[in-house]
Amino acid sequence: MTAPPPPPQDPYSYPGGHPGGQPPRQGAQIFSIIAIICGVLAILILPIIFGPIGIALALVARSKHEPLWKVALGVAIAGTVLGFLLGAIVLSNN
């Protein structure tokens, strides 16, 4: 009687863990988080300042391959547009 064959190796596993020898960084999404905060602030105050800062930080997050960069970019753009619209509405009512 022969021994059973070894189980098939997972094609996505690497010997020794993550490629490059280092585990993937968890929670290193600081640029995305700050971009989201800037996008929300752009709705409420100074969209001309916080909007472009949020968009720039979202693009930095993209270059650093942060998982939330798309959300950050969407929130920053939407915050900028909504901030300008809200400002125009408030100014037109005065």
Beta strands, then each sheet from edge to edge (+ up, - down):
end
